């Protein structure tokens, strides 16, 4: 395969990978962020303790996190067909990526919020702040640097999942590296796609690190 064809293939794979990753990440945070908040505020000793609800939510999130992505991808074929209109192709991968990622996001958010100084929460409670005010003005702002750092990790995790998109007829850099590179013994394609994927991961990680440092008032 000529260098021009390899470059064109990698470019398309780059676009397809972002096409799957960005929407899946946004959707995962739309669901995972509130769930992470709920895990923190409803735990025993939280600002809104609901032990039974917290335990059920904890079990559900743990169950979803424990299912390998490739298995979840196959299990969700019927649901994906209903939600996305098809169960094969690059677009269809967005839904299983989202389902696989939001429990991970919830745990990352939970971990970040647990780092917030309990004294700040107690001070807000003593001043009569409501649950929503504590969440919006204390928990989320104080945990923002950690949340940004966690978001970078979540994005790179979703990027890794896209490598299995080929199992459902999807495209992306991972499929190019395996199908066009490894399986067809076009090792130049495999290395080019792998390097592009590594660069993409590093870019997201760098952005996350820069934003984390910029927003972390503790290190100013």
C-alpha angles and dihedrals in degrees: 000000000000123000090247092055092046091050092049091048093050092047091054091045090052091054093045091049092053090044089060099035104048100050091042091052093048092049091045091055093046087061103024098050095058090043091052090050090049091051090056102042097042097049122106106285092017125130090261106024115201104159098180094048090044092052093049092048091047092053093047092050092046090050094051092046092052095058111093112239096240090055092045089050091058094041091054096051094106093045092044090053090055097043100039100027091242138044096212134060136050096292093053091060091068094075099052089042089055093047091049094046106045095070088051090049090050091055092047091050091047091052092049094049091048088063092064113110109259089216091067091053092048090049091052091049092049089055090055098254116167123237092259092048091053091049095047100037104030116017101041098038093046093046095044098105091050091045091054091048089049091049090058090053091048092051092051090048091053089047088056090051091054088068087076093053090105089072088072098036094266126141134220139117093296093055091046091052092050104033103033097027113033101024094045093038091239092142093173088062091047093052094044093051092044092051091048089052092049091049090050091051091048092050092053091045092049092050089050092050093049093049092045092054092044093052099040104100091181091074098045 
